[in-house]
Amino acid sequence: MASEPLQIPLDQLRQAFEVSLHHVEASAGSTVPLKHDYFWSVPGDELYDPYNRPGELTMGQLSESWQHLEDLLADQDRALGYHLVWLADVLRAIGQDIVRQRVRQPGSSA
């Protein structure tokens, strides 16, 4: 069954990112320490195939993803679409660390 692709307005995505980042900054401060560096990664061609179990997991490294983002900031003319993937790696880790911290604190919400 084919469906229309999800359309994401970039101005709304930017706004959602800003709201989320302000929330993290208000609760965690201006720097977020990440407790883990390595993570499991599903290859891109298998990531969005819910009908088949991924055949191979690979390893990712947050410090490497972050280095790519720092390199981007140093030379913005070298921007690639893949920078969004590296950004997603880092954002997922921050979000999951924040949620884990909140779950451990009684009476807090993520």
Secondary structure by P-SEA (a helix, b strand, c coil): cccccccccaaaaaaaaaaaaaaaaaccccbbbbcccbbbbccccccccccccccbbbbbbaaaaaaaaaaaaacccccccaaaaaaaaaaaaaaaaaaaaaaacccccc
